[in-house]
Amino acid sequence: MKVLILFALGLVALAAARPSDIIDFEEDHMEHEQEGVAGTAVEGEYSWVAPDGNEYHVKYVADRFGYRIVEDNVVPRMRSDVPEAEDDDD
């Protein structure tokens, strides 16, 4: 019985010690952090400084629905697809 209790406590300690960080990488000009359960669902963000000095970042989610960017400043935003009203000179 003591062995079983010690084994159970060992499993609990192992589960508690397992970090949710999957990736935590940082350099002078770039970084990447990811948390979650690898192969199941993760969320993370990465950023870098371009040669022109601009800093870019991307926040994402990857799960059973695929990889989705939640927030970024990498791709310029487009105007609305709603056409502007044309002037009628009739």
C-alpha positions in Angstrom: 0.0 0.0 0.0 2.9 2.4 0.8 4.4 1.7 -2.6 1.1 2.5 -4.3 0.8 5.8 -2.4 4.4 6.8 -3.2 3.8 5.9 -6.8 0.6 8.1 -6.9 2.4 11.0 -5.2 5.2 10.7 -7.8 2.7 10.9 -10.6 1.1 14.0 -9.1 4.5 15.6 -8.7 5.4 14.8 -12.3 2.2 16.2 -13.6 2.5 19.4 -11.6 6.1 19.9 -12.7 5.3 19.6 -16.4 5.3 23.2 -17.7 2.7 24.5 -20.2 5.5 26.4 -22.1 6.3 24.5 -25.2 8.6 27.2 -26.8 10.2 30.1 -25.0 13.0 31.5 -27.2 14.4 35.0 -27.1 17.3 36.6 -28.9 18.2 40.2 -29.5 16.2 40.6 -32.7 13.5 38.0 -32.3 11.4 35.9 -29.9 8.9 33.1 -29.9 6.7 31.9 -27.0 4.1 29.1 -27.2 1.9 27.6 -24.5 -0.6 24.8 -24.4 -0.6 21.1 -25.1 1.6 20.1 -28.0 -0.3 18.3 -30.7 -3.7 19.3 -29.2 -4.1 23.1 -28.8 -1.5 25.9 -28.4 -1.4 29.6 -28.5 1.6 31.8 -28.9 3.3 34.8 -30.3 6.4 35.7 -32.1 8.1 38.9 -33.0 11.1 40.2 -34.8 12.9 43.4 -35.7 13.3 43.9 -39.5 16.5 45.3 -41.0 14.7 48.6 -41.4 14.3 48.8 -37.6 10.5 48.1 -37.5 9.3 45.6 -35.0 6.6 43.1 -36.1 4.5 40.7 -34.0 2.1 37.9 -34.6 -0.2 36.2 -32.1 -1.8 32.9 -33.1 -3.8 29.9 -32.0 -3.3 26.4 -33.4 -5.9 23.7 -32.5 -8.2 21.2 -34.1 -9.5 24.1 -36.3 -6.1 24.8 -37.7 -3.6 27.7 -37.4 -5.2 31.1 -37.0 -3.6 34.5 -36.6 -5.4 36.4 -33.9 -3.5 39.7 -34.0 -0.6 41.0 -36.1 1.0 44.1 -37.5 2.8 42.4 -40.4 0.3 42.6 -43.2 -1.0 46.1 -43.9 -4.8 46.5 -43.4 -6.9 46.9 -46.5 -9.7 49.3 -47.0 -13.2 48.0 -46.6 -14.6 46.1 -49.5 -17.6 48.3 -49.5 -17.5 50.5 -52.7 -17.6 54.2 -52.2 -20.7 56.1 -53.5 -20.2 57.5 -56.9 -21.2 61.1 -57.7 -24.2 61.4 -60.1 -24.2 64.6 -62.1 -27.6 64.0 -63.7 
